[in-house]
Each structure stands twice: as structure tokens, then as C-alpha cells.
Amino acid sequence: MSMRPTRAQRRQLRRAERAVDNMSPMQREIFLGIRVDELSYIEIAATHGITVADVERHFAGALRILDRHMHERHHKWWQFWR
């Protein structure tokens, strides 16, 4: 018997899909490589011919986009660190 997702779960999935759609192509590939394909930073860096620091930078950008889309309010958490 399959469970049907709740309205809240469907809304959350749509937000995640919108977030991934709003990522740059490189951010998207790196985000999906890390989260879906479970690749290491080193493997992704070697695949794309970039440094591990570049992978970290793109992944951080992808996470910022994901965070912005997953929360209804657009919190700028870094503003509190001034």
C-alpha cells in the first residue's frame, strides 16, 4: 500500500525543485553530485576539472539558494554576524 504525500510534503518538494531550478548549472551539478550521487568533493573536482575549494564554493552557493527557497521568509542569517 503506497502512502500519498501530505500537502505540506508536496509543498516542500515543490520548493526544493524550485531551488534546484534556480541554481546555476555548476551549482546544480555539484549539489546533485554530493546529495544524490553521494560523490566526494575530490571526485567532483576531478570530474569537472576544478579545485576542491571551487567545489566547496559552488556547494555553499547551492545551499544558500536551497535555504532561501525552503523557508517562507527569506532570512539573511549572515546579517546577524556583523
C-alpha positions as CSV (number, residue, x, y, z in Angstrom):
1,M,0.0,0.0,0.0
2,S,1.5,3.3,-1.1
3,M,1.4,6.3,1.2
4,R,0.3,9.5,-0.5
5,P,2.4,12.6,0.4
6,T,0.7,15.2,2.5
7,R,0.0,18.7,1.3
8,A,2.9,20.0,3.4
9,Q,5.3,17.4,1.9
10,R,4.2,18.3,-1.6
11,R,4.7,22.0,-0.9
12,Q,8.2,21.3,0.5
13,L,9.1,19.2,-2.6
14,R,8.0,22.0,-4.9
15,R,10.1,24.4,-3.0
16,A,13.1,22.1,-3.3
17,E,12.5,21.7,-7.0
18,R,12.3,25.5,-7.5
19,A,15.5,25.9,-5.5
20,V,17.4,23.4,-7.8
21,D,15.9,25.1,-10.9
22,N,17.3,28.5,-9.6
23,M,20.8,27.2,-9.2
24,S,23.5,27.8,-11.8
25,P,24.3,24.8,-13.9
26,M,27.6,24.2,-12.0
27,Q,25.9,24.6,-8.6
28,R,23.2,22.2,-9.7
29,E,25.6,19.6,-10.9
30,I,27.7,19.8,-7.7
31,F,24.7,19.9,-5.4
32,L,23.2,16.8,-7.0
33,G,26.5,15.1,-7.2
34,I,27.0,15.5,-3.5
35,R,23.5,14.9,-2.2
36,V,22.1,12.5,-4.8
37,D,25.0,10.6,-6.2
38,E,26.9,10.8,-2.9
39,L,30.2,11.8,-4.6
40,S,33.1,13.2,-2.6
41,Y,34.3,16.7,-3.1
42,I,37.5,15.3,-4.6
43,E,35.6,13.1,-7.1
44,I,33.5,16.1,-8.2
45,A,36.6,18.4,-8.5
46,A,38.3,15.8,-10.7
47,T,35.2,15.3,-12.9
48,H,34.8,19.0,-13.6
49,G,38.5,19.9,-13.6
50,I,38.2,22.4,-10.8
51,T,39.7,22.6,-7.3
52,V,38.1,21.3,-4.1
53,A,37.8,24.9,-2.9
54,D,35.7,25.7,-6.0
55,V,33.5,22.7,-5.3
56,E,33.0,24.0,-1.7
57,R,32.2,27.5,-3.0
58,H,29.6,26.2,-5.5
59,F,28.1,23.9,-3.0
60,A,27.8,26.7,-0.4
61,G,26.1,28.8,-3.0
62,A,23.7,26.0,-3.8
63,L,22.9,25.5,-0.1
64,R,22.2,29.3,0.2
65,I,19.7,29.0,-2.6
66,L,18.1,25.9,-1.1
67,D,17.8,27.6,2.3
68,R,16.2,30.7,0.8
69,H,13.6,28.6,-1.1
70,M,12.8,26.2,1.7
71,H,11.8,28.8,4.2
72,E,8.9,31.0,3.6
73,R,10.7,34.1,4.9
74,H,14.0,35.0,3.2
75,H,16.2,35.1,6.3
76,K,19.6,36.5,5.8
77,W,21.3,34.6,8.6
78,W,24.7,36.2,7.8
79,Q,23.3,39.6,8.8
80,F,23.4,38.6,12.5
81,W,27.1,38.0,12.4
82,R,28.1,41.7,12.0
